Amino acid sequence: MVKRQIPNPRDLIPLMQFKKPELNGKKRRLDGALTVYDLRDIAQRRTPKAAFDYTEGAAEAELSLARARQAFEDIEFHPSILRDVSKVDTSREILGAPVSMPFGIAPTGFTRMMQTEGEIAGAGAAGAAGIPFSLSTMGTTSIEDVKAANPTGRNWFQLYMWKDRERSMALVDRAAKAGFDTLLVTVDVPVAGARLRDKRNGFSIPPQLSLGTVVNAIPRPWWWIDFLTTEPLAFASLSKWSGTVGELLDTMFDPTVDFDDLAWIRDQWPGKVVVKGVQNLDDAKRLASMGIDGITLSNHGGRQLDRAPIPFHLLPDVSREVGRDMEVHIDTGIMSGADIVASVALGADFALLGRAYLYGLMAGGREGVDRMIDIVGEQITRTMRLLGVSTLDELGPQHVTQLARLTPIAKVATDAAEALPAKPRAPRAKKPVAAK
């Protein structure tokens, strides 16, 4: 029999400590976010549909994005035990300079539409965390203002080569003069992908208001207050444009750009050059032979060619073949620090986070981006400890298995044929012997 007694209030007091209420609504929301997906949910509640969908959406049926995220879920970690992981070092050298963690903020366009602080919030948060910030050609903050927001940190400039070459290189020159140390040359946008959400939402420059847009925005007055009481939205690199984002891309971007153009661009830039948008091993080898400093395995976040290769699946082969000759970076589908640890284990030097950054921005401006970086950094450290490693260099293929889900039919047939027992060969019929 269990002996029961009337509880003594003095014994209960230590068990009933109430949490001090947080009166700051933004801090309360962000403190409650424990994953990037939590930040995404906050962002969706606080951002009008057209702006949120611009971040959330991908091309056509959005299969490339879904597959990229699934690829990171389809892994198995292999931890080692009884290792001293009391201290974990997440830093490394990337493109000739140190970073505190193996990820940075990817270039994003139209950023101030997501939340009015835009690139200023991203650059400031990246600088404070000791990671690089990338400014897009289609960014909504000038090169010089980004430098002012992150004066001592690492700033990278992402270049789309326009049909107007002179104008493109004028931006490159400005970035070099402002002290940006790396040029990201994006090569997977000869034409705009079919981003159907944007078409359905009438997402354009300047934004075209419809009755549906207004109705959707009514429950989000804070977004409208920010939007209407700050500097009018515009691309920092454009004087003006009236039309959809896709029409802008098709008008500006040059589908004739080739490897010779890339070599010419490299010669104009005084710093490091990374080619972003590599999607096969042969192109990676050719870029390595050109002396490019790094590549980013990327299908543009699934926003260009739907059903494109999954960067995470390409990573092991590409890293094995060219990793000694240049750095291999990765983006698309990364939603946690564990995804980054898995990428490093399979050969990536560095990762870029785009949507995760924008979810944080929409969830809480600068504080939201800070929170995203904290979440991902904590996940990286915790995953490393649980794997039994204390530095990034200790991570290797032995720590991760990529589980098969999307396997090419030809490979399945070949593997199946090899697994079958060999059929006994029928004896050849003897030729009749001619009579002598």
C-alpha positions in Angstrom: 0.0 0.0 0.0 1.2 3.5 -0.8 1.2 5.8 2.2 -0.5 9.0 1.5 -0.5 12.4 3.3 -1.9 15.9 2.9 0.7 17.9 1.1 2.5 20.6 3.0 2.3 24.0 1.1 6.0 24.6 1.9 6.9 21.5 0.1 4.9 22.5 -3.0 6.4 26.0 -3.4 9.7 24.8 -5.0 7.7 22.7 -7.5 5.5 25.6 -8.5 7.8 28.3 -9.8 5.9 30.4 -12.3 7.7 31.7 -15.3 8.0 35.5 -15.4 5.8 36.8 -18.1 7.5 38.4 -21.1 5.6 41.7 -21.9 7.5 42.3 -25.2 5.4 40.6 -27.8 8.2 40.2 -30.4 10.6 38.8 -27.9 8.0 36.4 -26.6 7.3 35.1 -30.1 10.9 34.7 -31.0 11.9 33.1 -27.8 9.2 30.5 -28.4 10.6 29.7 -31.8 12.8 26.6 -31.4 13.3 25.7 -35.1 13.4 27.4 -38.4 10.0 25.9 -39.1 8.7 27.7 -36.0 10.0 31.0 -37.5 8.3 30.1 -40.8 5.0 29.7 -39.0 5.4 33.1 -37.3 6.4 34.7 -40.6 3.3 33.3 -42.4 1.0 34.7 -39.7 2.6 38.2 -39.9 3.2 38.6 -43.7 0.7 39.2 -46.5 0.2 36.2 -48.8 1.9 37.6 -51.9 5.1 38.5 -50.0 5.2 35.3 -48.0 4.6 33.2 -51.1 7.5 34.9 -52.9 9.7 33.5 -50.3 8.0 30.2 -49.8 7.3 29.3 -53.4 9.3 27.6 -56.1 9.0 26.9 -59.8 6.0 25.1 -61.4 5.0 22.1 -59.2 7.7 22.9 -56.7 9.1 19.4 -56.8 12.7 20.5 -56.8 12.3 22.3 -53.4 10.3 19.4 -51.9 12.9 16.9 -53.0 15.8 19.0 -51.7 14.3 19.2 -48.3 13.4 15.5 -48.3 17.0 14.6 -49.1 18.2 16.1 -45.9 15.5 14.2 -44.0 16.6 11.0 -45.7 19.9 10.6 -43.9 21.1 8.5 -41.1 23.8 9.8 -38.6 26.4 7.5 -37.2 27.7 8.8 -33.9 30.8 7.8 -32.1 30.8 7.4 -28.3 33.1 8.3 -25.4 34.6 11.3 -27.1 35.5 14.5 -25.3 33.0 17.1 -26.7 33.1 19.5 -23.8 34.4 22.1 -26.2 33.2 22.4 -29.8 34.7 24.6 -32.4 32.4 25.5 -35.4 34.8 27.9 -37.0 36.8 27.4 -40.2 38.5 29.4 -43.0 36.3 30.1 -46.0 37.7 31.7 -49.1 40.8 32.9 -47.3 39.2 34.4 -44.2 37.7 33.0 -41.0 34.0 32.4 -40.3 32.5 31.5 -36.9 30.2 28.9 -38.4 30.0 27.0 -41.7 27.1 28.9 -43.1 26.2 32.4 -44.3 23.2 34.3 -45.5 22.4 33.7 -49.2 21.5 36.5 -51.7 17.8 37.2 -51.8 15.9 39.6 -54.0 12.9 41.9 -53.1 14.0 41.5 -49.5 12.4 44.7 -48.1 9.0 43.4 -49.4 9.3 40.6 -46.9 10.0 43.0 -44.0 11.0 46.6 -44.2 14.4 46.3 -42.5 15.5 44.0 -45.3 19.2 43.6 -46.1 20.2 46.0 -43.3 18.8 43.5 -40.7 20.5 40.6 -42.5 23.9 42.3 -42.9 23.9 43.5 -39.3 23.0 40.1 -37.9 25.6 38.3 -40.0 28.3 40.7 -39.0 27.4 40.3 -35.3 27.5 36.5 -35.7 30.8 36.4 -37.6 29.3 34.9 -40.8 29.2 36.3 -44.4 26.2 38.2 -45.8 25.4 38.1 -49.5 23.8 41.0 -51.3 21.8 40.2 -54.4 21.9 42.1 -57.7 18.1 42.3 -57.1 18.5 43.5 -53.5 16.5 46.4 -52.2 19.3 48.0 -50.3 22.4 49.7 -51.9 25.8 48.2 -51.8 27.1 51.2 -49.8 24.3 50.9 -47.2 25.0 47.2 -46.7 28.6 48.0 -46.1 27.6 50.6 -43.6 25.4 48.0 -41.8 28.2 45.5 -41.7 31.4 47.6 -41.8 33.9 45.1 -40.4 32.2 41.8 -41.4 32.4 39.9 -44.6 30.1 41.0 -47.4 29.7 39.1 -50.7 28.1 40.4 -53.8 25.9 38.2 -56.0 26.0 39.0 -59.7 23.4 38.3 -62.4 25.0 39.2 -65.8 22.5 41.5 -67.6 22.2 42.1 -71.3 23.6 45.6 -70.4 27.1 44.4 -69.6 28.3 47.9 -68.8 25.7 48.3 -66.1 26.4 44.9 -64.6 30.1 45.6 -64.3 29.4 49.0 -62.8 27.7 47.2 -59.9 30.7 44.9 -59.6 33.0 47.9 -59.5 30.9 49.5 -56.8 31.0 46.3 -54.7 34.8 46.1 -55.1 35.3 49.7 -54.0 33.0 49.1 -51.0 35.2 46.3 -49.8 33.1 43.3 -50.6 35.5 40.4 -50.6 33.7 37.7 -52.7 31.7 37.7 -56.0 29.0 35.1 -56.4 28.3 34.7 -60.1 24.9 33.1 -60.5 24.7 31.0 -63.7 21.3 29.2 -63.5 19.1 32.0 -64.7 19.3 32.3 -68.5 15.6 32.9 -68.3 13.1 33.2 -65.4 11.6 30.0 -64.0 7.8 29.7 -63.9 7.1 30.8 -60.4 3.3 30.2 -60.5 2.6 31.6 -57.0 3.9 35.0 -58.1 1.7 35.0 -61.2 -1.4 34.0 -59.3 -0.7 36.6 -56.6 0.0 39.3 -59.2 3.4 39.9 -57.5 4.9 42.8 -59.4 7.1 45.9 -59.2 5.7 48.1 -57.9 3.2 45.9 -56.0 -0.2 45.9 -57.7 -3.0 46.0 -55.1 -6.1 44.0 -55.7 -9.2 43.4 -53.5 -7.8 40.1 -52.5 -4.4 41.7 -51.5 -6.1 44.2 -49.3 -8.4 41.6 -47.7 -5.4 39.4 -47.0 -3.5 42.3 -45.5 -6.2 43.5 -43.1 -5.3 41.1 -40.3 -1.6 42.3 -40.7 -1.7 46.0 -40.0 1.9 46.0 -38.7 3.2 45.0 -42.1 1.3 47.8 -43.8 2.4 50.4 -41.3 6.0 49.4 -41.9 5.5 49.3 -45.6 3.8 52.7 -45.9 5.9 54.6 -43.4 9.3 53.7 -44.7 11.3 54.4 -47.9 9.4 53.3 -51.0 10.3 49.8 -52.1 12.7 49.6 -55.1 15.5 47.5 -56.4 18.7 49.2 -55.4 20.2 48.5 -58.8 17.3 49.7 -60.9 15.8 53.1 -61.5 12.3 51.8 -62.0 10.3 48.8 -63.4 6.6 48.2 -63.9 5.8 44.5 -64.4 6.0 41.1 -62.8 9.3 39.8 -61.4 9.4 37.1 -64.1 9.1 39.7 -66.8 11.9 41.7 -65.2 14.2 38.7 -65.2 13.5 37.9 -68.8 14.1 41.5 -69.8 17.3 42.0 -67.9 19.2 38.7 -67.9 21.4 37.5 -70.7 20.8 33.9 -72.0 24.0 34.1 -74.1 26.5 34.1 -71.1 29.0 31.3 -71.5 32.3 30.1 -70.0 34.3 32.8 -71.8 32.1 35.5 -70.3 32.7 33.9 -66.8 36.5 34.1 -67.4 36.2 37.7 -68.4 34.1 38.5 -65.2 36.7 36.7 -63.1 39.4 38.9 -64.5 37.5 42.1 -63.6 37.1 41.1 -59.9 40.0 41.6 -57.4 38.7 39.2 -54.8 37.5 35.6 -54.7 35.0 34.3 -57.2 32.3 31.6 -56.5 30.1 30.2 -59.3 26.6 29.6 -57.9 24.1 27.3 -59.6 26.3 24.3 -60.5 24.2 21.2 -61.1 26.5 18.5 -62.5 29.9 17.1 -62.1 31.2 17.9 -65.6 30.6 21.6 -65.1 32.2 21.5 -61.7 35.4 19.9 -63.2 35.5 22.6 -65.9 35.2 25.4 -63.4 38.0 23.8 -61.3 40.2 23.7 -64.4 39.6 27.5 -64.9 40.9 28.3 -61.4 37.6 29.4 -60.0 37.9 29.7 -56.2 34.6 27.9 -55.3 31.3 26.7 -56.5 27.9 26.5 -55.0 25.9 23.4 -55.7 22.4 24.9 -56.1 19.2 24.6 -58.0 18.3 28.2 -57.0 16.1 27.0 -54.2 13.9 25.1 -56.7 12.9 28.4 -58.3 14.3 27.8 -61.8 14.1 24.4 -63.4 11.6 22.2 -61.6 12.8 18.5 -61.2 16.4 19.8 -61.2 19.1 17.7 -59.6 19.2 17.7 -55.8 22.4 19.5 -54.6 22.8 17.4 -51.5 22.8 14.2 -53.7 25.5 15.7 -56.0 27.7 16.7 -53.1 29.7 13.6 -52.4 30.8 13.0 -56.0 31.5 16.7 -56.6 33.5 17.1 -53.4 35.5 13.9 -54.1 36.4 15.0 -57.6 37.1 18.7 -57.2 37.2 19.4 -53.5 41.0 19.6 -53.5 41.1 22.2 -56.2 38.4 24.6 -55.0 35.8 25.1 -52.3 32.5 23.4 -52.6 29.5 25.2 -51.1 25.8 24.1 -51.0 22.4 25.6 -50.8 18.7 24.7 -51.4 16.5 22.9 -48.9 18.6 23.6 -45.7 16.3 24.1 -42.8 18.4 23.1 -39.8 21.9 23.0 -38.4 21.8 19.2 -38.7 21.4 19.6 -42.5 24.6 21.7 -42.5 26.5 19.2 -40.4 25.5 16.4 -42.8 26.7 18.6 -45.7 30.1 19.2 -44.1 30.4 15.5 -43.4 29.9 14.7 -47.1 32.4 17.2 -48.3 30.8 20.7 -48.3 33.0 23.5 -47.0 30.2 26.0 -46.5 26.4 26.4 -46.8 24.1 29.3 -47.7 20.7 29.9 -46.1 18.1 31.9 -48.0 14.6 31.0 -47.0 15.6 30.4 -43.4 17.0 33.9 -43.3 13.8 35.4 -44.8 11.6 33.4 -42.3 13.5 35.0 -39.5 13.3 38.4 -41.1 9.6 38.2 -41.6 9.1 36.8 -38.1 10.9 39.7 -36.3 13.2 41.9 -38.4 16.7 42.1 -37.1 15.9 40.2 -34.0 14.3 37.5 -36.1 17.4 37.0 -38.1 19.5 36.9 -35.0 17.2 34.2 -33.6 17.5 32.2 -36.8 21.3 32.3 -36.6 21.2 31.3 -32.9 18.8 28.4 -33.6 20.9 27.0 -36.5 24.2 27.6 -34.6 22.8 25.7 -31.5 21.7 22.8 -33.8 25.2 22.6 -35.4 26.9 22.5 -32.0 24.5 20.0 -30.5 24.6 17.7 -33.5 28.4 17.7 -33.5 28.5 16.8 -29.8 26.0 14.0 -30.3 28.1 12.7 -33.2 31.2 12.7 -31.0 33.2 15.4 -32.9 34.6 18.6 -31.6 35.7 20.3 -34.8 34.3 20.5 -38.3 37.4 18.8 -39.8 36.6 15.7 -37.8 33.3 15.2 -39.7 33.5 12.8 -42.6 31.4 10.4 -44.7 31.6 7.8 -41.9 29.2 10.0 -40.0 26.3 10.1 -42.6 24.5 7.7 -44.8 22.2 9.1 -47.5 19.2 6.8 -47.6 17.8 6.0 -51.1 14.4 7.3 -52.1 14.8 8.7 -55.6 17.1 6.2 -57.4 17.4 6.4 -61.2 15.5 3.6 -62.9 18.6 2.5 -64.9 20.6 2.1 -61.7 17.8 0.1 -60.0 17.7 -2.3 -63.0 21.4 -2.7 -63.1 21.7 -3.4 -59.4 18.8 -5.9 -59.6 20.4 -7.7 -62.5 23.8 -7.9 -60.6 22.0 -9.3 -57.6 20.4 -12.2 -59.5 22.3 -15.5 -59.6 23.9 -16.2 -62.9 21.8 -18.4 -65.2 23.4 -21.7 -66.1 24.5 -21.5 -69.7 23.0 -24.1 -72.0 25.5 -26.4 -73.6 26.2 -25.6 -77.2 24.8 -28.1 -79.7 27.6 -30.1 -81.3 28.0 -29.8 -85.0 27.4 -33.1 -86.8 30.6 -34.6 -87.8 30.8 -35.1 -91.5 31.3 -38.7 -92.6 34.6 -39.4 -94.0 
